[in-house]
Amino acid sequence: MRELLEKEVKRLIKKHKTNNPFEIAKAENIMIFREPLGEINGYYNKYVRQKMIHINSNLDESSFKGLFTCSHELCHAKFHPDSNTPFLRNNTLFSVNKLEVQANTFAAFMTIPKNILLGYNGFTLQQIACAEGIPVQALKLRFNWV
């Protein structure tokens, strides 16, 4: 499944000439709503064949958290379109649920470039994550480190 997720991310980026999940979702006719969601980062749902991504209006679209959340929900729209997924919460970003792990892996492929580790020879994973402003768990997912 990991290879399929990476292949779909590459296909979408090539097709739309961007890795911005907000732009990709719009181009794929997936509606995006920005709304106050409290502690919830975002969620996906489908109603009357219309796919919708809901993003917390507190998240900056250009921040890692905003991009990661939109990518995560985009995965649900592409791979789990009929499963109205549970809310993506701040403290459970890396759920053990299979669909959530798939969505997080997809989001890691979309938001973390493959060459991000260049120039970090001798650095720990925690140091790289801190320098890049990325959660360690996201780096682990991107590079398949357990």
Number of C-alpha atoms within 10 A of each C-alpha: 8 13 9 10 20 17 14 17 22 15 12 19 16 11 12 15 11 14 21 19 27 22 14 20 24 12 13 15 11 20 16 17 13 14 14 15 16 12 13 18 25 27 23 28 20 17 9 5 9 12 22 21 25 22 26 21 16 15 18 12 19 11 11 17 19 21 22 28 30 29 29 29 30 27 27 26 25 16 16 17 18 15 13 15 17 12 17 21 17 13 10 11 20 17 15 10 9 9 17 21 16 22 27 26 27 29 27 26 26 27 24 20 11 12 7 11 16 7 9 12 8 8 11 10 16 14 13 20 18 12 10 13 12 18 15 15 17 22 21 15 21 22 14 10 9 6
